Amino acid sequence: MRLRRKVKDEFNIETIGSEQMDKWIQECIRIYQGAPSWVSEKDHIDTVCFAKAICSETARLATMGIGIHLDGSARAKWLQEQIDRIYFQLRNWVEYGCAYGTVIMKPNGDAIQLYKYGEFEITHCTDGNIDGVVFHNCQKVDDKWHTRLEYHRFVGKSYVITNKCYVGSSPDDTRAAIDIKQTPWAGLLEEAWIQNVEAPLFGVLRMPHANNIDVDSPFGLPVFSEAIQELRDLDIAYSRNAKEIVDSKRIVFADDALISQDGTKVIKGALAAQKKAATLDLPDMVRMVQGDGTEIFYQEVNPQLNTDTRLKGINALLSQIGYKVGFSNGYFVFNEASGIQTATGVEAEQQRTIQFVKDVRDKLENCLNGLIYALNTFADLYGLSPRGTYEVVYDFGDITYDREHDRARWWQYVTSGKVPAWMFFVKFEGMSEDEAKAMIAEAAPKQPSLFGGEE
């Protein structure tokens, strides 16, 4: 809210945001971070942080085997180098996109930065596409914080970027304005008017779910947004089962006469029994009691667990959560083989999962296209590399891939004579082409010569 007010004061614009959307996304962020509102020490309700597992699994599938290849010129080579620098961060960034609903990737000087909810304010949209944003950048130098508000928007046919900088004692301290040349971003322009720009100079990763919290909001929803109630129920069900296990400890109530040492006088009275118990090294499951009658008292308590019944309820919740997120029924299950294990039957059983992952991949590809376009434009603006054309090719791994199934199929190709055997050994045994061919030649049967040797 402080950033929103500062943006309004500095640039005299209204941002696109609502209190309703702010509260919802902040609640989802707390759930993702393992601090939902329903956690209660008094009621013994903890969290398994399953929202984090959902986001992590979605990001894993969406980025599985991802390849981003740029070709065509020296500019394409430079762009490839920039993308390669963030390649191993993409999975984490996609996970944050799943958790926050919307994240933005943008060139930021000599690096590419990810902006999460609260680190940018949306100022304009065209046909549902975000094309006006103020970014909040912070960097600490010595004991001072430098803050930069970076305003991107279209003005007529020009694309305008305005930077306003401040220095203070905290990231939120924007009272003292400062020239950009006296900040860590001294190489950037205070204001740039760029011509012939067809798209915003940033990439937006927005989750495919429609926003039913604020239908007019340009923000996407976290992938687990529709399953908040079920996530709460899952935490309660898990906590009840865990508490039952803790409380299921076997207890033995034994008369103090049974526990007395040989030659020790039996002392009557509850207080005396407590003092005796304190002096004896008893197992923690044994409770010494004072019998009332003439008979010696002994009783064991073995609580019965309802784990099987509770697991059925937990699995039902997991299946419902997975379905609401976009996964196929049964993708998330305890104590059972779940998820995509082999390609057999996947078309029928996991089609919903495949389509959901495809939707997320499409959103990621669109975001990366915007990021690469921005990098190319900034390269022209600041002369970062020679001008040239580029072509982007995306390659995603098959989430239904089964290596053993693929291995068996390729061996059939070899035995049927459709492919040479050396190709099989290169693909599945890690050999080079020369090594595979030499091994096959060595193993081939030799023809005897006229004098009994081998040819």
C-alpha positions in Angstrom: 0.0 0.0 0.0 2.9 2.4 0.7 4.4 1.7 -2.7 1.0 2.3 -4.3 0.7 5.7 -2.6 4.2 6.6 -3.6 3.5 5.7 -7.2 0.3 7.8 -7.2 2.1 10.8 -5.8 5.2 10.7 -8.0 3.7 9.9 -11.3 0.1 11.2 -10.7 -1.5 7.9 -11.8 -3.9 5.4 -10.3 -2.7 1.9 -10.1 -4.9 -1.1 -10.9 -5.4 -2.9 -7.6 -8.0 -3.6 -5.0 -8.1 -4.3 -1.3 -10.0 -7.5 -1.9 -7.3 -8.8 -4.2 -4.5 -7.7 -1.9 -6.0 -9.6 1.1 -6.6 -12.8 -1.0 -3.1 -13.0 -2.4 -1.5 -12.1 0.9 -3.5 -15.0 2.5 -2.3 -17.4 -0.3 1.3 -16.3 0.2 1.0 -17.1 4.0 -0.4 -20.5 3.1 2.5 -21.1 0.6 5.0 -20.0 3.3 3.6 -22.4 5.9 1.8 -19.9 8.0 -1.9 -20.2 7.2 -4.5 -18.5 9.5 -5.9 -21.8 10.7 -2.7 -23.0 12.4 -3.5 -23.2 16.2 -1.3 -24.5 19.0 -4.3 -24.5 21.3 -6.4 -26.7 19.0 -3.3 -28.8 17.9 -3.6 -27.8 14.3 -0.4 -27.7 12.3 0.3 -27.5 8.6 2.0 -29.8 6.2 2.5 -26.9 3.8 0.9 -28.8 0.9 0.5 -25.6 -1.1 4.3 -25.5 -1.4 4.3 -29.1 -2.7 1.6 -28.2 -5.3 3.6 -25.2 -6.6 6.9 -27.2 -6.6 5.4 -30.1 -8.5 3.7 -27.8 -11.0 7.0 -26.0 -11.6 8.9 -29.3 -11.9 6.5 -30.6 -14.6 6.4 -27.3 -16.4 10.1 -26.9 -16.7 11.0 -30.6 -17.1 13.6 -31.0 -19.9 13.1 -27.4 -21.0 15.4 -26.1 -23.7 15.6 -22.6 -25.0 17.6 -22.1 -28.2 18.2 -18.9 -30.1 19.9 -18.8 -33.5 20.3 -16.5 -36.5 23.1 -14.0 -35.7 25.6 -12.5 -33.2 22.6 -10.9 -31.5 21.0 -14.3 -31.1 24.2 -15.6 -29.5 24.2 -12.7 -27.0 20.6 -13.3 -26.2 21.3 -17.0 -25.7 24.0 -16.0 -23.2 21.5 -13.9 -21.2 18.9 -16.7 -21.1 21.5 -19.3 -20.1 22.4 -17.1 -17.0 18.9 -17.7 -15.6 18.3 -21.2 -17.0 18.8 -22.9 -13.6 16.6 -20.4 -11.8 13.6 -20.9 -14.1 12.1 -23.7 -12.1 12.2 -21.6 -8.9 10.8 -18.6 -10.7 7.9 -20.7 -12.1 7.2 -22.0 -8.6 6.9 -18.4 -7.4 4.6 -17.7 -10.3 2.4 -20.6 -9.1 2.4 -19.3 -5.6 1.8 -15.6 -6.3 -0.3 -15.9 -9.4 1.6 -13.3 -11.3 5.3 -12.6 -11.6 7.3 -10.4 -14.0 10.7 -11.1 -15.5 12.6 -8.0 -16.7 16.1 -6.9 -17.6 17.6 -4.8 -14.9 20.9 -3.3 -15.9 23.3 -6.2 -16.3 21.0 -8.9 -14.9 17.5 -10.3 -15.3 15.3 -9.8 -12.2 12.1 -11.5 -11.0 9.4 -9.2 -9.6 6.8 -10.8 -7.3 3.6 -9.4 -5.9 4.3 -6.2 -3.9 7.4 -5.4 -5.9 5.5 -3.9 -8.8 2.3 -1.9 -9.4 0.2 -2.3 -12.6 -0.9 1.0 -14.1 -2.4 0.0 -17.5 -3.8 -3.0 -19.4 -4.8 -3.3 -23.0 -7.2 -6.2 -24.0 -6.3 -7.9 -20.7 -2.5 -7.6 -21.3 -0.4 -5.7 -18.9 1.5 -2.9 -20.6 1.9 -0.3 -17.9 3.9 -1.1 -14.7 6.0 0.7 -12.0 8.7 -1.6 -10.7 10.2 -1.2 -7.2 14.0 -1.8 -7.1 16.2 -1.7 -4.0 19.9 -2.0 -3.4 21.9 -1.4 -0.2 25.3 0.4 -0.5 27.2 0.7 2.8 24.6 1.7 5.3 22.2 3.4 2.9 19.3 2.0 0.8 18.9 3.2 -2.7 15.4 2.8 -4.2 14.4 3.2 -7.8 10.8 3.5 -9.2 10.9 2.4 -12.8 7.8 3.4 -14.7 7.1 1.6 -18.1 4.2 2.7 -20.3 3.2 3.5 -23.9 2.7 7.2 -24.7 1.3 7.5 -28.2 3.5 5.4 -30.4 6.5 5.7 -28.1 7.5 3.5 -25.2 8.6 5.5 -22.2 10.7 4.5 -19.2 11.0 6.9 -16.4 13.3 6.3 -13.4 13.0 8.2 -10.1 15.6 7.4 -7.4 15.8 7.9 -3.6 18.2 7.3 -0.8 17.2 6.4 2.8 17.7 4.2 5.8 15.3 1.5 4.7 13.9 0.0 1.4 10.7 1.9 2.1 12.3 5.2 2.8 11.6 7.3 -0.4 11.6 10.8 1.2 15.0 12.0 -0.2 15.2 12.1 -4.0 18.6 11.6 -5.6 20.1 11.8 -9.1 20.3 8.4 -10.8 24.0 9.1 -11.5 24.6 8.9 -7.8 23.0 5.4 -7.4 24.0 1.8 -8.4 22.0 2.3 -11.6 24.2 5.2 -12.9 24.4 3.6 -16.4 20.7 3.9 -16.9 18.8 6.9 -18.4 16.5 8.9 -16.2 14.0 8.9 -19.0 14.0 7.1 -22.3 11.6 7.5 -25.2 12.0 4.5 -27.4 10.5 4.2 -30.9 9.3 1.2 -32.9 8.5 -0.9 -29.8 5.6 -3.3 -30.3 5.3 -4.9 -26.9 6.1 -4.1 -23.2 9.8 -4.5 -22.3 9.2 -7.2 -19.7 7.7 -10.7 -19.6 4.6 -11.5 -17.5 4.1 -15.0 -16.1 0.4 -15.3 -15.2 -1.2 -18.5 -14.2 -3.9 -19.9 -16.5 -6.7 -19.9 -13.9 -9.4 -17.2 -14.4 -9.6 -14.7 -11.6 -12.9 -15.2 -9.7 -11.8 -13.1 -6.7 -11.7 -9.8 -8.6 -12.9 -10.4 -12.2 -11.6 -6.9 -13.2 -8.1 -7.5 -11.8 -5.2 -8.2 -14.2 -3.5 -10.3 -11.6 -3.6 -14.1 -11.9 -4.5 -16.4 -9.0 -2.1 -18.8 -7.3 -2.6 -22.3 -8.7 -4.1 -23.6 -5.4 -6.4 -20.7 -4.9 -9.6 -22.7 -5.6 -8.6 -25.4 -3.0 -8.1 -23.2 0.1 -10.9 -24.9 2.1 -9.6 -28.3 1.2 -6.0 -27.4 2.2 -7.4 -26.3 5.6 -9.3 -29.6 5.9 -6.1 -31.5 5.0 -4.1 -29.8 7.7 -6.8 -30.5 10.3 -7.0 -34.2 9.2 -3.3 -34.6 9.3 -3.0 -32.9 12.7 -5.8 -35.0 14.2 -4.0 -38.2 12.9 -0.6 -37.0 14.2 -2.1 -36.1 17.6 -3.8 -39.5 17.8 -0.4 -41.2 17.2 1.2 -39.1 19.9 -1.6 -39.9 22.3 -1.5 -43.6 21.5 1.5 -44.3 23.7 1.1 -47.5 25.8 0.6 -46.8 29.5 1.0 -49.3 32.4 -0.7 -48.4 35.8 1.1 -50.6 38.4 0.6 -50.8 42.2 3.5 -49.5 44.1 3.7 -52.9 45.8 4.8 -54.4 42.4 7.5 -51.9 42.0 9.0 -51.9 45.5 12.6 -53.1 45.7 13.4 -56.2 47.8 13.5 -55.5 51.5 11.9 -52.1 51.1 8.9 -51.3 53.3 5.7 -50.6 51.5 4.7 -47.0 52.3 1.0 -46.1 52.1 -0.3 -42.9 50.7 -0.4 -41.2 47.3 2.3 -38.6 48.2 4.6 -41.3 49.4 4.0 -43.3 46.1 5.0 -40.2 44.1 8.2 -39.7 46.1 9.1 -43.4 45.6 8.4 -43.2 41.8 10.8 -40.2 41.6 13.6 -42.3 43.2 13.2 -45.3 40.8 14.4 -45.5 37.3 11.1 -46.5 35.7 10.3 -46.8 32.0 8.3 -43.7 30.9 5.3 -45.8 30.0 4.9 -47.0 33.6 2.7 -45.0 36.1 2.9 -46.1 39.7 -0.4 -45.9 41.6 -1.6 -46.5 45.1 -4.1 -49.4 45.3 -7.2 -49.0 47.4 -8.2 -52.6 48.1 -6.5 -55.6 49.3 -5.7 -56.8 45.8 -2.7 -55.5 43.9 -3.7 -53.1 41.1 -2.3 -53.5 37.5 -3.8 -52.2 34.3 -2.5 -51.6 30.7 -3.9 -49.0 28.4 -3.3 -49.6 24.6 -5.1 -46.9 22.6 -6.4 -48.1 19.2 -5.3 -46.1 16.1 -7.7 -45.1 13.4 -4.9 -44.5 10.9 -6.4 -46.5 8.0 -9.8 -44.7 8.3 -8.1 -41.3 8.6 -5.8 -42.0 5.6 -8.9 -42.6 3.4 -10.2 -39.2 4.3 -6.8 -37.6 3.7 -6.5 -39.3 0.3 -10.0 -38.1 -0.6 -8.9 -34.5 0.3 -5.7 -34.9 -1.7 -7.5 -36.0 -4.8 -10.0 -33.2 -4.5 -7.2 -30.6 -4.0 -5.3 -32.0 -7.1 -8.5 -31.9 -9.2 -9.2 -28.3 -8.3 -5.6 -27.3 -9.1 -5.7 -29.0 -12.5 -4.2 -32.4 -11.9 -5.9 -35.7 -12.7 -7.8 -37.6 -9.9 -5.5 -39.6 -7.7 -2.3 -37.7 -8.7 -1.6 -36.9 -5.1 -2.2 -40.0 -2.9 -0.5 -41.2 0.3 0.7 -44.9 0.5 -0.1 -45.6 -3.2 1.8 -45.4 -6.5 0.6 -42.1 -7.9 1.4 -39.6 -10.5 2.6 -40.3 -14.0 4.7 -43.5 -13.8 4.6 -44.8 -17.3 3.2 -43.9 -20.7 0.8 -46.8 -20.6 -2.7 -45.6 -20.1 -1.6 -42.0 -19.7 -3.9 -40.7 -22.4 -6.9 -41.9 -20.4 -5.8 -41.4 -16.8 -3.6 -38.3 -16.8 -5.0 -36.2 -19.7 -6.1 -33.5 -17.2 -2.6 -33.3 -15.8 -1.0 -33.1 -19.2 -3.4 -30.3 -20.3 -2.8 -28.3 -17.1 1.0 -28.6 -17.5 0.7 -27.6 -21.2 -1.3 -24.5 -20.1 1.4 -23.5 -17.6 4.1 -24.1 -20.3 2.3 -21.9 -22.8 2.2 -19.1 -20.2 5.9 -19.6 -19.5 6.7 -19.5 -23.2 4.8 -16.3 -23.6 6.6 -14.7 -20.7 10.0 -15.7 -22.0 9.1 -14.3 -25.5 8.4 -11.0 -23.8 11.7 -11.2 -21.8 13.7 -12.0 -24.9 12.0 -9.1 -26.8 12.9 -6.8 -24.0 16.5 -7.9 -23.9 16.8 -7.4 -27.7 15.4 -3.9 -27.4 17.7 -2.9 -24.5 20.6 -4.3 -26.5 19.7 -1.8 -29.3 19.1 1.1 -26.8 22.4 0.7 -24.9 24.6 -0.9 -27.7 25.1 -4.2 -25.8 25.7 -6.3 -28.9 25.7 -6.1 -32.7 22.3 -5.8 -34.2 20.8 -8.8 -35.9 17.8 -11.1 -36.1 17.0 -14.0 -33.9 14.7 -17.0 -33.8 13.6 -18.8 -30.6 12.9 -22.5 -30.4 11.4 -24.0 -27.2 11.8 -27.7 -26.4 10.0 -29.2 -23.4 10.5 -32.7 -22.0 7.7 -35.3 -22.3 6.1 -35.6 -18.9 4.9 -39.1 -19.8 8.3 -40.3 -20.8 9.3 -43.8 -19.6 13.0 -44.7 -20.2 12.5 -48.4 -19.9 9.6 -48.4 -22.3 11.6 -46.3 -24.8 14.6 -48.6 -24.4 12.5 -51.7 -25.2 11.0 -50.0 -28.2 14.5 -49.0 -29.6 15.8 -52.5 -29.1 12.9 -53.8 -31.2 14.1 -51.3 -33.9 17.6 -52.9 -33.6 16.4 -56.5 -33.8 14.1 -55.7 -36.7 16.9 -54.1 -38.6 15.4 -50.6 -38.7 18.3 -48.9 -36.9 21.9 -49.9 -36.4 22.9 -51.3 -33.0 25.5 -48.6 -32.4 22.7 -45.9 -32.2 21.1 -47.9 -29.4 24.3 -48.0 -27.4 24.9 -44.3 -27.9 21.4 -43.3 -26.8 21.0 -45.6 -23.8 24.5 -46.7 -22.7 26.3 -43.3 -22.8 28.9 -44.4 -25.5 30.3 -42.3 -28.2 29.6 -43.3 -31.8 33.2 -44.5 -32.3 33.1 -46.6 -29.0 29.8 -48.2 -30.0 30.9 -49.1 -33.5 34.3 -50.5 -32.2 32.5 -52.7 -29.6 30.1 -54.1 -32.3 33.0 -54.8 -34.6 34.9 -56.5 -31.9 31.9 -58.7 -30.9 31.1 -59.7 -34.5 31.9 -63.3 -35.4 35.0 -63.8 -37.4 35.2 -65.9 -40.6 37.9 -68.6 -40.6 40.7 -68.1 -43.2 41.9 -70.8 -45.6 44.7 -71.6 -43.1 42.5 -72.0 -40.0 42.9 -68.5 -38.6 40.4 -65.7 -38.5 39.8 -63.0 -41.0 
